[in-house]
């Protein structure tokens, strides 16, 4: 594959092809003047009649090559690691313009140039090397840019360069030259494809496959591909995470039920991870069946939104499998009555314990009836928080208590009762 210098390398190769071809066809003798081959924008070309006849190459558009666009994809694994270096495949679109200083010079130049492109629809690797790595004669020094193009690796790419004429209508050509703010001259459009630019970043490569599906201990033969009938894949899969008592959130010490399929096996563990706190916990699972398991939420896990997955070793597998991930919201639980409740005028200060502890950076609010107040900030994990309620309700009033940590509130409704009622979580203000 070539590198980022390949686009400039293609232009240099085309310029060399035209320059050498005009010399081989003795175009100078036909025109009676020297010929200049350039590779710049049309608005930079001089129109002075005293200048020599000129052919100008202009790269006016670069488009992705559809045939190579999805090669070597995907380029990264599920963890974001690079597993391949997909090539950047490009088609280059050129304008070839002839400038004559006398009658018919432009037509002669354009005729020679189009004949050269027609006779060389595929540019050989030797021609590319000859253009980008010319022989130095009589101690001449190449321009700096041409010395750099020696390392373009254009001749080493998988695909050869192919030149294809393009049809460009009068309206499109008119808009293009108007955008260039240049005077129109006889012009032909063509395309060069494909240029493959590839990075050389280190990649992670999987080891070669030794066997398909493991081997039989007795015979030593491959087990091959396992075929099954049905719409449900034979892989451990989680379908639902259901906190206890019908609550939308779980609390510390509560039991959580997990529904799924193919959940039977050995060495089963639930993994709870919370990205905001960069915390992960593995919990062993005992009991349950192939479609359902239960586990108890540890008392020391902070409140927040967790990603829950399960790992297990199925009887027919040699390595443990990990299921898909599902969300689990863990809410705080206040410890009542409060440690202290002190009134100073219209302000009440509450010191309240909660489970689990709150970590620095977590947002905590106390909802007392319809009043909401934020906790004083903490600078280390703490299970005791202070809340100051300005303009607190009157002395002796009783209010339902909820804690909200990172958006998840303490369950306050007894959903098992018919009809549903509030749980007895109340505070009487001093």
VOKOLTI-752834 format. One record per residue (C-alpha): residue number from 1; y, x negated, z. Coordinates in nm, 2 decimals, padded with zeros to 4 digits. Last residue first. Layout:
BEGIN
<r i="NUM" py="Y" px="X" pz="Z"/>
...
This chain:
BEGIN
<r i="430" py="01.96" px="03.85" pz="06.57"/>
<r i="429" py="01.80" px="03.95" pz="06.24"/>
<r i="428" py="01.46" px="04.11" pz="06.24"/>
<r i="427" py="01.23" px="03.95" pz="05.98"/>
<r i="426" py="00.96" px="04.13" pz="05.79"/>
<r i="425" py="00.63" px="04.05" pz="05.62"/>
<r i="424" py="00.40" px="04.35" pz="05.68"/>
<r i="423" py="00.28" px="04.39" pz="05.33"/>
<r i="422" py="00.45" px="04.67" pz="05.13"/>
<r i="421" py="00.25" px="04.97" pz="05.03"/>
<r i="420" py="00.03" px="05.07" pz="04.73"/>
<r i="419" py="-00.11" px="05.42" pz="04.72"/>
<r i="418" py="-00.39" px="05.35" pz="04.76"/>
<r i="417" py="-00.40" px="05.01" pz="04.93"/>
<r i="416" py="-00.55" px="04.71" pz="04.74"/>
<r i="415" py="-00.22" px="04.63" pz="04.58"/>
<r i="414" py="-00.06" px="04.54" pz="04.91"/>
<r i="413" py="00.29" px="04.44" pz="04.78"/>
<r i="412" py="00.50" px="04.14" pz="04.89"/>
<r i="411" py="00.34" px="03.85" pz="04.70"/>
<r i="410" py="00.55" px="03.54" pz="04.76"/>
<r i="409" py="00.77" px="03.47" pz="04.46"/>
<r i="408" py="00.74" px="03.22" pz="04.17"/>
<r i="407" py="01.06" px="03.11" pz="04.00"/>
<r i="406" py="01.05" px="02.74" pz="04.10"/>
<r i="405" py="00.99" px="02.85" pz="04.46"/>
<r i="404" py="01.08" px="03.20" pz="04.57"/>
<r i="403" py="01.02" px="03.31" pz="04.92"/>
<r i="402" py="01.00" px="03.68" pz="05.02"/>
<r i="401" py="01.09" px="03.86" pz="05.34"/>
<r i="400" py="01.12" px="04.23" pz="05.39"/>
<r i="399" py="01.42" px="04.32" pz="05.62"/>
<r i="398" py="01.48" px="04.44" pz="05.97"/>
<r i="397" py="01.83" px="04.51" pz="06.11"/>
<r i="396" py="01.88" px="04.42" pz="06.47"/>
<r i="395" py="02.22" px="04.26" pz="06.42"/>
<r i="394" py="02.40" px="04.36" pz="06.11"/>
<r i="393" py="02.34" px="04.21" pz="05.76"/>
<r i="392" py="02.45" px="03.85" pz="05.70"/>
<r i="391" py="02.80" px="03.78" pz="05.56"/>
<r i="390" py="02.69" px="03.42" pz="05.52"/>
<r i="389" py="02.31" px="03.36" pz="05.53"/>
<r i="388" py="02.22" px="03.00" pz="05.60"/>
<r i="387" py="01.86" px="02.90" pz="05.52"/>
<r i="386" py="01.68" px="02.60" pz="05.67"/>
<r i="385" py="01.34" px="02.49" pz="05.55"/>
<r i="384" py="01.02" px="02.36" pz="05.72"/>
<r i="383" py="00.71" px="02.27" pz="05.51"/>
<r i="382" py="00.88" px="01.95" pz="05.38"/>
<r i="381" py="00.80" px="01.70" pz="05.11"/>
<r i="380" py="01.09" px="01.45" pz="05.11"/>
<r i="379" py="01.46" px="01.47" pz="05.03"/>
<r i="378" py="01.51" px="01.84" pz="05.10"/>
<r i="377" py="01.81" px="02.06" pz="05.00"/>
<r i="376" py="01.92" px="02.35" pz="05.22"/>
<r i="375" py="01.76" px="02.66" pz="05.10"/>
<r i="374" py="01.92" px="02.91" pz="04.86"/>
<r i="373" py="02.01" px="03.26" pz="04.97"/>
<r i="372" py="01.91" px="03.60" pz="04.83"/>
<r i="371" py="02.00" px="03.94" pz="04.99"/>
<r i="370" py="01.82" px="04.25" pz="04.87"/>
<r i="369" py="01.57" px="04.25" pz="05.16"/>
<r i="368" py="01.58" px="03.89" pz="05.26"/>
<r i="367" py="01.50" px="03.69" pz="04.96"/>
<r i="366" py="01.48" px="03.32" pz="05.05"/>
<r i="365" py="01.53" px="03.07" pz="04.76"/>
<r i="364" py="01.38" px="02.73" pz="04.68"/>
<r i="363" py="01.44" px="02.52" pz="04.37"/>
<r i="362" py="01.20" px="02.22" pz="04.35"/>
<r i="361" py="01.36" px="01.88" pz="04.31"/>
<r i="360" py="01.22" px="01.73" pz="04.63"/>
<r i="359" py="00.88" px="01.88" pz="04.72"/>
<r i="358" py="00.82" px="02.20" pz="04.92"/>
<r i="357" py="00.53" px="02.22" pz="05.15"/>
<r i="356" py="00.25" px="02.48" pz="05.11"/>
<r i="355" py="00.29" px="02.69" pz="05.31"/>
<r i="354" py="00.62" px="02.79" pz="05.48"/>
<r i="353" py="00.80" px="02.74" pz="05.80"/>
<r i="352" py="01.14" px="02.90" pz="05.85"/>
<r i="351" py="01.46" px="02.80" pz="06.02"/>
<r i="350" py="01.71" px="03.08" pz="05.97"/>
<r i="349" py="02.09" px="03.05" pz="06.02"/>
<r i="348" py="02.28" px="03.38" pz="06.04"/>
<r i="347" py="02.65" px="03.38" pz="05.95"/>
<r i="346" py="02.88" px="03.68" pz="06.04"/>
<r i="345" py="02.97" px="03.53" pz="06.38"/>
<r i="344" py="02.73" px="03.26" pz="06.46"/>
<r i="343" py="02.38" px="03.41" pz="06.45"/>
<r i="342" py="02.07" px="03.21" pz="06.53"/>
<r i="341" py="01.71" px="03.27" pz="06.40"/>
<r i="340" py="01.45" px="03.01" pz="06.49"/>
<r i="339" py="01.10" px="02.91" pz="06.40"/>
<r i="338" py="01.07" px="03.22" pz="06.19"/>
<r i="337" py="00.81" px="03.49" pz="06.28"/>
<r i="336" py="00.63" px="03.45" pz="06.04"/>
<r i="335" py="00.50" px="03.16" pz="05.83"/>
<r i="334" py="00.63" px="03.22" pz="05.47"/>
<r i="333" py="00.38" px="03.19" pz="05.18"/>
<r i="332" py="00.46" px="03.00" pz="04.86"/>
<r i="331" py="00.35" px="03.10" pz="04.51"/>
<r i="330" py="00.09" px="02.93" pz="04.28"/>
<r i="329" py="00.10" px="03.04" pz="03.92"/>
<r i="328" py="-00.21" px="02.96" pz="03.71"/>
<r i="327" py="-00.19" px="02.89" pz="03.34"/>
<r i="326" py="-00.50" px="02.85" pz="03.12"/>
<r i="325" py="-00.65" px="02.53" pz="02.97"/>
<r i="324" py="-00.95" px="02.50" pz="02.74"/>
<r i="323" py="-01.27" px="02.37" pz="02.87"/>
<r i="322" py="-01.38" px="02.01" pz="02.93"/>
<r i="321" py="-01.73" px="01.89" pz="02.85"/>
<r i="320" py="-01.94" px="01.64" pz="03.04"/>
<r i="319" py="-02.17" px="01.41" pz="02.84"/>
<r i="318" py="-02.54" px="01.42" pz="02.75"/>
<r i="317" py="-02.55" px="01.79" pz="02.68"/>
<r i="316" py="-02.84" px="02.04" pz="02.67"/>
<r i="315" py="-02.81" px="02.13" pz="03.04"/>
<r i="314" py="-02.43" px="02.16" pz="03.03"/>
<r i="313" py="-02.22" px="01.91" pz="03.22"/>
<r i="312" py="-01.90" px="02.06" pz="03.35"/>
<r i="311" py="-01.52" px="02.02" pz="03.34"/>
<r i="310" py="-01.28" px="02.31" pz="03.40"/>
<r i="309" py="-00.92" px="02.36" pz="03.32"/>
<r i="308" py="-00.61" px="02.50" pz="03.49"/>
<r i="307" py="-00.25" px="02.42" pz="03.40"/>
<r i="306" py="-00.03" px="02.48" pz="03.70"/>
<r i="305" py="00.30" px="02.67" pz="03.74"/>
<r i="304" py="00.46" px="02.61" pz="04.08"/>
<r i="303" py="00.40" px="02.60" pz="04.46"/>
<r i="302" py="00.29" px="02.27" pz="04.61"/>
<r i="301" py="-00.08" px="02.21" pz="04.66"/>
<r i="300" py="-00.16" px="02.13" pz="05.03"/>
<r i="299" py="-00.36" px="02.44" pz="05.13"/>
<r i="298" py="-00.62" px="02.40" pz="04.85"/>
<r i="297" py="-00.68" px="02.70" pz="04.63"/>
<r i="296" py="-01.04" px="02.83" pz="04.69"/>
<r i="295" py="-01.27" px="02.85" pz="04.39"/>
<r i="294" py="-01.46" px="03.12" pz="04.20"/>
<r i="293" py="-01.68" px="03.12" pz="03.89"/>
<r i="292" py="-01.77" px="03.37" pz="03.62"/>
<r i="291" py="-01.96" px="03.40" pz="03.29"/>
<r i="290" py="-02.24" px="03.15" pz="03.33"/>
<r i="289" py="-02.28" px="03.21" pz="03.70"/>
<r i="288" py="-02.10" px="03.14" pz="04.02"/>
<r i="287" py="-02.20" px="02.89" pz="04.29"/>
<r i="286" py="-02.02" px="02.58" pz="04.38"/>
<r i="285" py="-01.70" px="02.44" pz="04.22"/>
<r i="284" py="-01.55" px="02.10" pz="04.30"/>
<r i="283" py="-01.17" px="02.08" pz="04.30"/>
<r i="282" py="-00.98" px="01.81" pz="04.10"/>
<r i="281" py="-00.61" px="01.78" pz="04.16"/>
<r i="280" py="-00.32" px="01.66" pz="03.93"/>
<r i="279" py="00.05" px="01.60" pz="04.01"/>
<r i="278" py="00.33" px="01.48" pz="03.79"/>
<r i="277" py="00.57" px="01.71" pz="03.98"/>
<r i="276" py="00.70" px="01.90" pz="03.67"/>
<r i="275" py="00.37" px="01.85" pz="03.49"/>
<r i="274" py="00.15" px="02.05" pz="03.72"/>
<r i="273" py="-00.22" px="01.99" pz="03.71"/>
<r i="272" py="-00.51" px="02.18" pz="03.84"/>
<r i="271" py="-00.86" px="02.06" pz="03.75"/>
<r i="270" py="-01.17" px="02.27" pz="03.84"/>
<r i="269" py="-01.49" px="02.07" pz="03.87"/>
<r i="268" py="-01.85" px="02.14" pz="03.78"/>
<r i="267" py="-02.10" px="01.86" pz="03.82"/>
<r i="266" py="-02.39" px="02.06" pz="03.67"/>
<r i="265" py="-02.40" px="02.35" pz="03.44"/>
<r i="264" py="-02.30" px="02.71" pz="03.40"/>
<r i="263" py="-01.97" px="02.81" pz="03.25"/>
<r i="262" py="-02.10" px="02.92" pz="02.91"/>
<r i="261" py="-01.86" px="03.21" pz="02.90"/>
<r i="260" py="-01.53" px="03.30" pz="03.07"/>
<r i="259" py="-01.38" px="03.46" pz="03.38"/>
<r i="258" py="-01.22" px="03.25" pz="03.66"/>
<r i="257" py="-01.17" px="03.41" pz="04.01"/>
<r i="256" py="-00.92" px="03.26" pz="04.25"/>
<r i="255" py="-00.97" px="03.27" pz="04.63"/>
<r i="254" py="-00.67" px="03.23" pz="04.86"/>
<r i="253" py="-00.61" px="02.92" pz="05.08"/>
<r i="252" py="-00.26" px="02.86" pz="04.94"/>
<r i="251" py="-00.13" px="03.15" pz="04.73"/>
<r i="250" py="-00.22" px="03.28" pz="04.39"/>
<r i="249" py="00.02" px="03.48" pz="04.16"/>
<r i="248" py="-00.01" px="03.81" pz="03.97"/>
<r i="247" py="-00.17" px="03.97" pz="04.27"/>
<r i="246" py="-00.48" px="04.18" pz="04.21"/>
<r i="245" py="-00.63" px="04.12" pz="04.55"/>
<r i="244" py="-00.72" px="03.75" pz="04.47"/>
<r i="243" py="-00.59" px="03.56" pz="04.17"/>
<r i="242" py="-00.75" px="03.62" pz="03.82"/>
<r i="241" py="-00.77" px="03.34" pz="03.57"/>
<r i="240" py="-00.89" px="03.47" pz="03.23"/>
<r i="239" py="-01.08" px="03.35" pz="02.92"/>
<r i="238" py="-01.21" px="03.00" pz="03.00"/>
<r i="237" py="-01.45" px="02.85" pz="02.75"/>
<r i="236" py="-01.76" px="02.64" pz="02.79"/>
<r i="235" py="-01.89" px="02.59" pz="02.43"/>
<r i="234" py="-02.16" px="02.80" pz="02.26"/>
<r i="233" py="-01.91" px="02.96" pz="02.02"/>
<r i="232" py="-01.90" px="03.34" pz="02.04"/>
<r i="231" py="-01.92" px="03.50" pz="01.69"/>
<r i="230" py="-02.30" px="03.49" pz="01.67"/>
<r i="229" py="-02.59" px="03.28" pz="01.54"/>
<r i="228" py="-02.64" px="02.92" pz="01.64"/>
<r i="227" py="-02.71" px="02.60" pz="01.46"/>
<r i="226" py="-02.72" px="02.26" pz="01.64"/>
<r i="225" py="-02.67" px="01.96" pz="01.41"/>
<r i="224" py="-02.92" px="01.68" pz="01.44"/>
<r i="223" py="-03.15" px="01.60" pz="01.73"/>
<r i="222" py="-03.19" px="01.25" pz="01.60"/>
<r i="221" py="-03.52" px="01.08" pz="01.65"/>
<r i="220" py="-03.63" px="00.86" pz="01.94"/>
<r i="219" py="-03.97" px="01.04" pz="01.95"/>
<r i="218" py="-04.00" px="01.09" pz="02.32"/>
<r i="217" py="-03.64" px="01.07" pz="02.44"/>
<r i="216" py="-03.51" px="01.29" pz="02.15"/>
<r i="215" py="-03.18" px="01.14" pz="02.02"/>
<r i="214" py="-02.82" px="01.25" pz="02.04"/>
<r i="213" py="-02.65" px="01.52" pz="01.82"/>
<r i="212" py="-02.61" px="01.31" pz="01.51"/>
<r i="211" py="-02.67" px="00.94" pz="01.57"/>
<r i="210" py="-02.50" px="00.61" pz="01.57"/>
<r i="209" py="-02.16" px="00.73" pz="01.45"/>
<r i="208" py="-01.91" px="00.44" pz="01.40"/>
<r i="207" py="-01.65" px="00.38" pz="01.66"/>
<r i="206" py="-01.32" px="00.58" pz="01.65"/>
<r i="205" py="-01.02" px="00.38" pz="01.54"/>
<r i="204" py="-00.70" px="00.37" pz="01.74"/>
<r i="203" py="-00.41" px="00.26" pz="01.52"/>
<r i="202" py="-00.18" px="-00.04" pz="01.51"/>
<r i="201" py="00.14" px="00.02" pz="01.30"/>
<r i="200" py="00.13" px="-00.12" pz="00.95"/>
<r i="199" py="00.34" px="00.15" pz="00.78"/>
<r i="198" py="00.27" px="00.28" pz="00.43"/>
<r i="197" py="00.49" px="00.34" pz="00.13"/>
<r i="196" py="00.31" px="00.48" pz="-00.18"/>
<r i="195" py="00.52" px="00.51" pz="-00.49"/>
<r i="194" py="00.36" px="00.75" pz="-00.75"/>
<r i="193" py="00.50" px="00.82" pz="-00.98"/>
<r i="192" py="00.80" px="00.74" pz="-01.21"/>
<r i="191" py="00.99" px="01.02" pz="-01.37"/>
<r i="190" py="01.21" px="01.04" pz="-01.68"/>
<r i="189" py="01.55" px="01.17" pz="-01.79"/>
<r i="188" py="01.73" px="01.07" pz="-02.11"/>
<r i="187" py="02.10" px="01.02" pz="-02.15"/>
<r i="186" py="02.36" px="00.99" pz="-02.43"/>
<r i="185" py="02.69" px="00.96" pz="-02.25"/>
<r i="184" py="02.87" px="01.19" pz="-02.01"/>
<r i="183" py="03.19" px="01.08" pz="-01.84"/>
<r i="182" py="03.15" px="01.04" pz="-01.47"/>
<r i="181" py="03.24" px="01.25" pz="-01.17"/>
<r i="180" py="02.88" px="01.22" pz="-01.04"/>
<r i="179" py="02.88" px="01.58" pz="-00.94"/>
<r i="178" py="03.00" px="01.68" pz="-01.29"/>
<r i="177" py="02.73" px="01.46" pz="-01.44"/>
<r i="176" py="02.46" px="01.64" pz="-01.24"/>
<r i="175" py="02.60" px="01.99" pz="-01.31"/>
<r i="174" py="02.61" px="01.92" pz="-01.68"/>
<r i="173" py="02.25" px="01.79" pz="-01.68"/>
<r i="172" py="02.13" px="02.10" pz="-01.51"/>
<r i="171" py="02.32" px="02.32" pz="-01.75"/>
<r i="170" py="02.20" px="02.13" pz="-02.06"/>
<r i="169" py="01.84" px="02.14" pz="-01.95"/>
<r i="168" py="01.64" px="01.84" pz="-01.81"/>
<r i="167" py="01.29" px="01.78" pz="-01.95"/>
<r i="166" py="01.13" px="01.48" pz="-01.79"/>
<r i="165" py="00.94" px="01.19" pz="-01.96"/>
<r i="164" py="00.66" px="01.05" pz="-01.76"/>
<r i="163" py="00.62" px="00.68" pz="-01.65"/>
<r i="162" py="00.31" px="00.60" pz="-01.43"/>
<r i="161" py="00.31" px="00.33" pz="-01.16"/>
<r i="160" py="-00.05" px="00.23" pz="-01.06"/>
<r i="159" py="-00.21" px="00.39" pz="-00.76"/>
<r i="158" py="-00.37" px="00.19" pz="-00.48"/>
<r i="157" py="-00.07" px="-00.03" pz="-00.39"/>
<r i="156" py="-00.11" px="-00.41" pz="-00.44"/>
<r i="155" py="00.15" px="-00.44" pz="-00.72"/>
<r i="154" py="00.42" px="-00.29" pz="-00.51"/>
<r i="153" py="00.37" px="-00.54" pz="-00.22"/>
<r i="152" py="00.75" px="-00.53" pz="-00.16"/>
<r i="151" py="00.74" px="-00.90" pz="-00.04"/>
<r i="150" py="00.89" px="-01.05" pz="-00.36"/>
<r i="149" py="01.16" px="-00.79" pz="-00.33"/>
<r i="148" py="01.34" px="-01.00" pz="-00.08"/>
<r i="147" py="01.40" px="-01.29" pz="-00.33"/>
<r i="146" py="01.53" px="-01.03" pz="-00.57"/>
<r i="145" py="01.78" px="-00.91" pz="-00.31"/>
<r i="144" py="01.90" px="-01.26" pz="-00.25"/>
<r i="143" py="01.98" px="-01.33" pz="-00.61"/>
<r i="142" py="01.74" px="-01.58" pz="-00.76"/>
<r i="141" py="01.83" px="-01.95" pz="-00.77"/>
<r i="140" py="01.78" px="-02.15" pz="-01.09"/>
<r i="139" py="01.62" px="-02.49" pz="-01.05"/>
<r i="138" py="01.56" px="-02.53" pz="-01.42"/>
<r i="137" py="01.34" px="-02.22" pz="-01.45"/>
<r i="136" py="01.21" px="-02.01" pz="-01.16"/>
<r i="135" py="00.91" px="-01.81" pz="-01.25"/>
<r i="134" py="00.95" px="-01.44" pz="-01.18"/>
<r i="133" py="00.79" px="-01.27" pz="-00.87"/>
<r i="132" py="00.92" px="-00.91" pz="-00.89"/>
<r i="131" py="00.91" px="-00.87" pz="-01.26"/>
<r i="130" py="00.60" px="-01.08" pz="-01.33"/>
<r i="129" py="00.42" px="-00.92" pz="-01.04"/>
<r i="128" py="00.49" px="-00.57" pz="-01.17"/>
<r i="127" py="00.39" px="-00.66" pz="-01.52"/>
<r i="126" py="00.06" px="-00.81" pz="-01.39"/>
<r i="125" py="00.00" px="-00.49" pz="-01.19"/>
<r i="124" py="00.02" px="-00.29" pz="-01.51"/>
<r i="123" py="00.29" px="-00.03" pz="-01.57"/>
<r i="122" py="00.14" px="00.29" pz="-01.71"/>
<r i="121" py="00.33" px="00.48" pz="-01.98"/>
<r i="120" py="00.43" px="00.15" pz="-02.14"/>
<r i="119" py="00.47" px="00.23" pz="-02.52"/>
<r i="118" py="00.66" px="00.55" pz="-02.45"/>
<r i="117" py="00.90" px="00.36" pz="-02.20"/>
<r i="116" py="00.96" px="00.09" pz="-02.46"/>
<r i="115" py="01.02" px="00.35" pz="-02.74"/>
<r i="114" py="01.26" px="00.54" pz="-02.51"/>
<r i="113" py="01.46" px="00.21" pz="-02.46"/>
<r i="112" py="01.47" px="00.12" pz="-02.83"/>
<r i="111" py="01.60" px="00.47" pz="-02.92"/>
<r i="110" py="01.85" px="00.48" pz="-02.65"/>
<r i="109" py="02.00" px="00.14" pz="-02.76"/>
<r i="108" py="02.02" px="00.25" pz="-03.12"/>
<r i="107" py="02.18" px="00.58" pz="-03.03"/>
<r i="106" py="02.44" px="00.41" pz="-02.81"/>
<r i="105" py="02.53" px="00.16" pz="-03.08"/>
<r i="104" py="02.57" px="00.43" pz="-03.34"/>
<r i="103" py="02.95" px="00.37" pz="-03.38"/>
<r i="102" py="03.10" px="00.10" pz="-03.16"/>
<r i="101" py="03.12" px="00.02" pz="-02.79"/>
<r i="100" py="02.79" px="00.19" pz="-02.70"/>
<r i="99" py="02.68" px="00.30" pz="-02.36"/>
<r i="98" py="02.31" px="00.43" pz="-02.32"/>
<r i="97" py="02.20" px="00.62" pz="-02.02"/>
<r i="96" py="01.86" px="00.63" pz="-01.86"/>
<r i="95" py="01.85" px="00.88" pz="-01.57"/>
<r i="94" py="01.57" px="00.84" pz="-01.32"/>
<r i="93" py="01.35" px="01.05" pz="-01.09"/>
<r i="92" py="01.12" px="00.87" pz="-00.84"/>
<r i="91" py="00.81" px="01.04" pz="-00.71"/>
<r i="90" py="00.72" px="00.96" pz="-00.35"/>
<r i="89" py="00.41" px="00.93" pz="-00.13"/>
<r i="88" py="00.47" px="00.82" pz="00.23"/>
<r i="87" py="00.13" px="00.69" pz="00.32"/>
<r i="86" py="-00.06" px="00.81" pz="00.63"/>
<r i="85" py="-00.10" px="00.54" pz="00.89"/>
<r i="84" py="-00.40" px="00.65" pz="01.09"/>
<r i="83" py="-00.52" px="00.73" pz="01.45"/>
<r i="82" py="-00.18" px="00.71" pz="01.63"/>
<r i="81" py="-00.21" px="00.84" pz="01.99"/>
<r i="80" py="-00.04" px="01.17" pz="02.06"/>
<r i="79" py="-00.30" px="01.29" pz="02.31"/>
<r i="78" py="-00.45" px="01.54" pz="02.07"/>
<r i="77" py="-00.49" px="01.27" pz="01.80"/>
<r i="76" py="-00.23" px="01.15" pz="01.56"/>
<r i="75" py="-00.22" px="01.10" pz="01.18"/>
<r i="74" py="-00.37" px="01.43" pz="01.08"/>
<r i="73" py="-00.37" px="01.35" pz="00.79"/>
<r i="72" py="-00.48" px="01.06" pz="00.58"/>
<r i="71" py="-00.35" px="01.21" pz="00.25"/>
<r i="70" py="-00.15" px="01.53" pz="00.28"/>
<r i="69" py="00.13" px="01.44" pz="00.04"/>
<r i="68" py="-00.08" px="01.25" pz="-00.20"/>
<r i="67" py="-00.11" px="01.51" pz="-00.48"/>
<r i="66" py="00.23" px="01.67" pz="-00.40"/>
<r i="65" py="00.43" px="01.36" pz="-00.44"/>
<r i="64" py="00.75" px="01.39" pz="-00.23"/>
<r i="63" py="01.08" px="01.39" pz="-00.42"/>
<r i="62" py="01.34" px="01.12" pz="-00.49"/>
<r i="61" py="01.64" px="01.20" pz="-00.70"/>
<r i="60" py="01.92" px="01.03" pz="-00.90"/>
<r i="59" py="01.78" px="00.68" pz="-00.96"/>
<r i="58" py="02.02" px="00.55" pz="-01.23"/>
<r i="57" py="01.92" px="00.30" pz="-01.50"/>
<r i="56" py="02.20" px="00.19" pz="-01.73"/>
<r i="55" py="02.17" px="00.05" pz="-02.08"/>
<r i="54" py="02.49" px="-00.13" pz="-02.20"/>
<r i="53" py="02.67" px="-00.24" pz="-02.52"/>
<r i="52" py="02.90" px="-00.53" pz="-02.44"/>
<r i="51" py="03.25" px="-00.47" pz="-02.29"/>
<r i="50" py="03.57" px="-00.48" pz="-02.50"/>
<r i="49" py="03.56" px="-00.10" pz="-02.55"/>
<r i="48" py="03.61" px="-00.06" pz="-02.17"/>
<r i="47" py="03.39" px="00.22" pz="-02.04"/>
<r i="46" py="03.29" px="00.03" pz="-01.72"/>
<r i="45" py="02.99" px="00.17" pz="-01.54"/>
<r i="44" py="03.06" px="00.26" pz="-01.17"/>
<r i="43" py="03.06" px="00.64" pz="-01.24"/>
<r i="42" py="02.71" px="00.61" pz="-01.39"/>
<r i="41" py="02.56" px="00.48" pz="-01.06"/>
<r i="40" py="02.39" px="00.14" pz="-01.09"/>
<r i="39" py="02.09" px="-00.02" pz="-01.25"/>
<r i="38" py="02.21" px="-00.24" pz="-01.53"/>
<r i="37" py="02.09" px="-00.37" pz="-01.87"/>
<r i="36" py="02.35" px="-00.55" pz="-02.07"/>
<r i="35" py="02.31" px="-00.61" pz="-02.44"/>
<r i="34" py="02.46" px="-00.89" pz="-02.65"/>
<r i="33" py="02.61" px="-00.81" pz="-02.98"/>
<r i="32" py="02.52" px="-00.77" pz="-03.35"/>
<r i="31" py="02.35" px="-00.44" pz="-03.28"/>
<r i="30" py="02.03" px="-00.51" pz="-03.47"/>
<r i="29" py="02.04" px="-00.88" pz="-03.38"/>
<r i="28" py="02.07" px="-00.80" pz="-03.01"/>
<r i="27" py="01.78" px="-00.55" pz="-03.04"/>
<r i="26" py="01.55" px="-00.84" pz="-03.13"/>
<r i="25" py="01.24" px="-00.63" pz="-03.04"/>
<r i="24" py="01.12" px="-00.89" pz="-02.79"/>
<r i="23" py="01.47" px="-00.91" pz="-02.63"/>
<r i="22" py="01.50" px="-00.54" pz="-02.59"/>
<r i="21" py="01.15" px="-00.53" pz="-02.44"/>
<r i="20" py="01.23" px="-00.80" pz="-02.18"/>
<r i="19" py="01.55" px="-00.62" pz="-02.06"/>
<r i="18" py="01.38" px="-00.28" pz="-02.06"/>
<r i="17" py="01.07" px="-00.39" pz="-01.87"/>
<r i="16" py="01.29" px="-00.60" pz="-01.63"/>
<r i="15" py="01.50" px="-00.30" pz="-01.55"/>
<r i="14" py="01.19" px="-00.09" pz="-01.50"/>
<r i="13" py="01.04" px="-00.35" pz="-01.26"/>
<r i="12" py="01.37" px="-00.38" pz="-01.06"/>
<r i="11" py="01.39" px="00.00" pz="-01.03"/>
<r i="10" py="01.03" px="00.01" pz="-00.90"/>
<r i="9" py="01.10" px="-00.27" pz="-00.65"/>
<r i="8" py="01.40" px="-00.09" pz="-00.51"/>
<r i="7" py="01.17" px="00.20" pz="-00.43"/>
<r i="6" py="00.90" px="-00.03" pz="-00.31"/>
<r i="5" py="01.11" px="-00.22" pz="-00.05"/>
<r i="4" py="00.99" px="00.02" pz="00.23"/>
<r i="3" py="00.64" px="-00.10" pz="00.20"/>
<r i="2" py="00.36" px="-00.10" pz="-00.06"/>
<r i="1" py="00.00" px="00.00" pz="00.00"/>
